[in-house]
Amino acid sequence: MRITASHFLLINILLTGAFYVFSFIALGGSVPTVGSTGSQVLTWFSDNGANARTYAWASTFVSLGLMIFAGQVAALLPAPHRYVFFAGVLGFAFTAQVQAWIWAGLAFHPAGLNEETARVIFTIAAFWGPAVNASTTAMAVAVAVLGFGAKKIIPSWLAWLSVIFGLEQAIETVTIFGQSGFIAPGGTMNVYLGGLLGFIWIGGVVRWSMLRLDEG
């Protein structure tokens, strides 16, 4: 069987998604939050160093897969939309890398940290959630605007899906001001609600891109 460009896109995004899910599974269910005390943060990284490093390892492949995805999809978009889309995906990948290497760093020498220092460093990493919303909103907008007007090149269903995803990501920036619970930085709104909508949206983009690649 010959692997076409559309097959490669699908395989890449499925592997990327698998690494993304695996990275969170690797952390376990007792991960600290921005509401955790310094003692709790330090204890978790002391006891779960291998989990944090596994998470960081898997995150590198997530970033790799996203950049390949960005290159393939951007090639199908007109300028300047392709540049905005590519920059958005690259921003997401880079922000995820920074967050992952902070987690790996905390896990490497936890015994050398005091509790408050560990808490501050961990909180910095947690703000990847609201910070990455700028990149994801750019990705969604770059696609959404191509579904309206006389020269639209994407179907209406993908345009409206992009609008919904983009609006949710823009609203999600309120997590910058969150302290705990649903709107905490790096919390439920960022990871689960945004993550679920992100998966659905990427699936839609991949579906449309596969059809375009097969046509070419």
C-alpha positions in Angstrom: 0.0 0.0 0.0 1.4 3.4 -1.0 1.4 6.0 1.8 -0.1 9.2 0.4 0.3 12.7 1.8 -3.2 12.4 3.3 -2.4 9.0 4.9 0.8 10.5 6.4 -1.2 13.5 7.8 -3.7 11.1 9.5 -1.0 8.8 10.8 1.0 11.7 12.2 -1.9 13.3 14.0 -3.1 10.0 15.5 0.4 9.4 16.8 0.6 12.9 18.1 -2.8 12.5 19.9 -1.6 9.2 21.4 1.5 10.8 22.8 -0.6 13.7 24.1 -2.9 11.4 26.0 -0.1 9.2 27.2 1.8 12.2 28.6 -1.1 13.0 30.9 -1.7 9.4 31.8 2.0 9.2 32.8 1.5 11.9 35.4 -1.0 9.9 37.4 -4.0 11.2 39.2 -2.4 13.2 42.1 -0.8 16.0 40.1 -0.4 19.3 42.1 -2.3 22.4 41.0 -1.7 26.2 41.5 -3.7 25.8 44.7 -1.2 23.2 46.1 1.1 24.2 48.9 4.8 24.4 48.5 5.2 21.2 50.6 2.7 19.4 48.4 4.5 20.5 45.2 7.9 19.5 46.5 6.6 16.1 47.8 5.0 15.3 44.5 8.1 16.0 42.4 10.3 14.1 44.9 8.0 11.0 44.7 7.1 11.2 41.0 10.2 12.4 39.3 10.0 9.5 36.7 6.4 10.4 35.9 7.3 14.1 35.3 10.3 13.2 33.1 8.1 10.7 31.1 5.6 13.5 30.6 8.3 15.8 29.3 9.6 13.0 27.0 6.2 12.4 25.5 5.6 16.2 25.1 8.6 16.4 22.8 6.9 14.1 20.3 3.7 16.0 20.7 5.5 19.2 19.6 7.2 17.3 16.8 3.9 16.0 15.5 2.2 19.3 15.7 4.9 21.0 13.7 4.6 18.4 11.0 0.8 18.9 11.1 1.3 22.7 10.8 3.6 22.3 7.7 1.2 20.0 5.9 -2.0 22.1 6.6 -0.4 25.5 6.1 0.7 24.4 2.6 -3.0 24.1 1.7 -4.0 27.6 3.0 -3.5 30.9 1.1 -1.3 33.7 2.3 -1.4 35.3 4.8 -3.6 32.7 6.6 -1.0 30.0 6.2 1.5 32.1 8.2 -0.9 32.9 11.0 -1.9 29.3 11.2 1.7 28.0 11.2 2.8 30.6 13.8 -0.1 29.6 16.0 0.8 25.9 16.0 4.5 26.8 16.5 3.5 29.0 19.5 1.5 26.1 21.0 4.4 23.7 20.5 7.0 26.0 22.0 4.8 26.9 25.0 4.2 23.2 25.6 8.0 22.5 25.5 8.7 25.3 28.0 6.1 23.9 30.4 7.5 20.4 30.0 11.1 21.3 30.6 10.2 23.2 33.7 8.4 20.0 35.0 11.4 17.9 34.1 13.7 20.4 35.8 11.7 20.4 39.0 11.9 16.6 39.0 15.6 16.5 38.5 16.8 18.1 41.7 13.8 18.4 44.0 15.9 17.9 47.1 17.8 21.2 46.4 14.6 23.3 46.5 12.8 24.9 49.4 9.0 24.7 49.4 8.2 28.2 48.3 10.7 28.2 45.5 9.2 24.9 44.2 5.7 26.4 44.4 6.7 29.6 42.5 8.5 27.6 39.7 5.5 25.2 39.4 3.1 28.1 39.2 5.1 29.7 36.4 4.7 26.4 34.4 1.0 26.3 35.2 0.5 29.6 33.3 1.2 27.7 30.0 -2.6 27.2 30.0 -3.8 30.7 29.6 -0.7 31.8 27.7 -1.1 29.2 25.0 -4.6 30.6 24.2 -3.2 33.3 22.0 -1.6 30.7 19.8 -4.7 28.4 19.6 -7.0 31.4 18.9 -4.7 32.4 16.0 -4.9 28.9 14.6 -8.7 28.9 14.7 -9.2 32.4 13.3 -6.8 31.6 10.4 -9.1 28.8 9.3 -12.4 30.3 10.3 -12.2 33.4 8.0 -11.6 31.1 5.0 -15.2 29.8 5.3 -17.0 33.1 4.8 -17.3 35.4 1.9 -17.4 34.9 -1.9 -14.1 33.1 -2.1 -14.4 30.7 0.8 -12.3 27.6 0.5 -13.4 25.6 3.5 -16.9 24.2 4.2 -19.3 26.0 6.5 -19.2 23.2 9.1 -15.4 23.7 9.6 -15.8 27.4 9.5 -18.3 27.4 12.3 -16.4 24.7 14.3 -13.4 27.1 14.0 -15.5 30.0 15.3 -16.7 28.0 18.3 -13.1 26.8 19.1 -11.6 30.3 18.6 -14.2 32.0 20.8 -13.8 29.4 23.6 -10.0 29.8 23.4 -10.3 33.6 23.6 -12.7 33.3 26.6 -10.2 30.9 28.2 -7.7 33.7 28.6 -9.7 34.6 31.8 -7.8 31.8 33.5 -4.9 34.3 33.8 -7.0 35.8 36.6 -8.2 32.4 38.1 -7.1 31.3 41.5 -8.6 27.8 41.8 -11.2 25.4 40.5 -12.5 25.5 36.9 -10.7 28.7 35.8 -7.4 28.1 37.6 -4.3 28.5 35.3 -3.5 25.1 33.9 -6.8 23.7 35.3 -10.0 22.2 34.1 -10.9 24.9 31.6 -7.5 24.9 30.0 -6.7 21.2 30.0 -10.1 19.4 29.7 -12.6 21.8 28.1 -10.1 23.4 25.8 -8.4 20.1 25.2 -11.6 18.4 24.1 -12.6 21.2 21.8 -9.1 21.2 20.4 -9.2 17.5 19.6 -12.5 17.9 17.8 -11.3 21.0 15.9 -8.0 19.3 14.8 -10.0 16.3 13.7 -12.1 18.6 11.5 -9.0 20.3 10.0 -7.4 17.0 9.3 -10.6 15.7 7.6 -10.7 18.7 5.3 -7.0 18.6 4.7 -7.0 15.0 3.7 -9.7 15.7 1.1 -7.6 18.6 -0.3 -4.5 16.5 -0.4 -6.3 13.6 -2.2 -7.6 16.1 -4.8 -4.1 17.3 -5.4 
